[in-house]
């Protein structure tokens, strides 16, 4: 049986250690994991990230209490903050499909399905990764893979303070971000969003994750 | 002797960038080790050692682009 871990609000690097341990366990044959968390405001730089997309210097960011971490995922700079639901699927693609694009496409499908359950019409953007609502981006994806076991994942803006995104050019794009709360004009119950995400994830990936394990 | 080959990463993926080598030429590696990390747009991928031995003949430096199927290095 696959397991769900809800880490609550947790420092980025502490959650990264949890991911690494889960990856090691899955490689050794343990159950797959779906890790949910929120991070206090932090910027992470993927392997292809350019500091040009930071709109303040790193020194200035640190002075403002915003840490910048250089990490082993694909993609550009991204931002995590409270109100953003971060999901790290630790999935064994040997049991699904050994295809990076397929996996990211399926992750997008999970988010699109989740948003449909909240009556938000979402879509993909040609030649981009992530999920958009009209011309605004709502979810960002960046992954890592080790022995075909996945880590890192997706950040979905639920009740995110979108002003935080003024610190960066998200994913190196001139894009405006949005959130589910903005789209619905009301605060979203994040626990409900987690339950719905698990449902969408199981539907798309044919998994059997259950909350409360 | 075994070649370390840039593996198939999925439909439509024709090449990948070398993000970093985890080992240097002359290092002893085992099949437990990831030798090199690749990056392709939004994903990183770690290539495990195909055999135990000594890492030789690294063909691509960090930041260089390599096609799927390329020999990245050898293990002797």
Contacts between the chains, C-beta under 8 A, distances in Angstrom:
chain1	res1	chain2	res2	distance
A	46	B	39	7.9
A	46	B	42	7.6
A	46	B	44	7.9
A	47	B	17	7.9
A	47	B	19	4.6
A	47	B	37	7.6
A	47	B	39	4.3
A	47	B	44	5.6
A	48	B	17	7.5
A	48	B	39	6.1
A	48	B	41	7.6
A	72	B	19	7.6
A	72	B	37	6.6
A	72	B	44	5.4
A	73	B	42	7.8
A	73	B	43	7.7
A	73	B	44	5.8
A	74	B	39	5.4
A	74	B	40	6.7
A	74	B	41	6.0
A	74	B	42	4.1
A	74	B	43	4.1
A	74	B	44	5.1
A	75	B	41	7.1
A	75	B	42	4.5
A	98	B	8	7.6
A	98	B	10	7.3
A	99	B	9	7.5
A	99	B	10	3.4
A	99	B	11	5.9
A	100	B	9	5.1
A	100	B	10	4.5
A	100	B	13	6.4
A	100	B	40	6.6
A	100	B	43	4.5
A	100	B	45	6.7
A	101	B	10	4.5
A	101	B	11	6.0
A	101	B	12	5.5
A	101	B	13	6.3
A	102	B	10	5.9
A	102	B	11	6.9
A	103	B	10	7.8
A	103	B	43	8.0
A	104	B	42	6.1
A	104	B	43	6.8
A	129	B	41	6.8
A	129	B	42	4.4
A	141	B	42	5.9
A	142	B	42	5.2
A	142	B	43	7.7
A	143	B	42	6.5
A	143	B	43	4.8
A	143	B	44	7.4
A	144	B	43	7.1
A	144	B	44	4.5
A	144	B	45	7.8
A	144	B	46	7.8
A	145	B	43	6.3
A	145	B	44	6.8
A	145	B	45	4.8
A	145	B	46	6.8
A	146	B	34	6.4
A	146	B	46	4.6
A	147	B	34	7.9
A	147	B	46	7.3
A	147	B	48	6.2
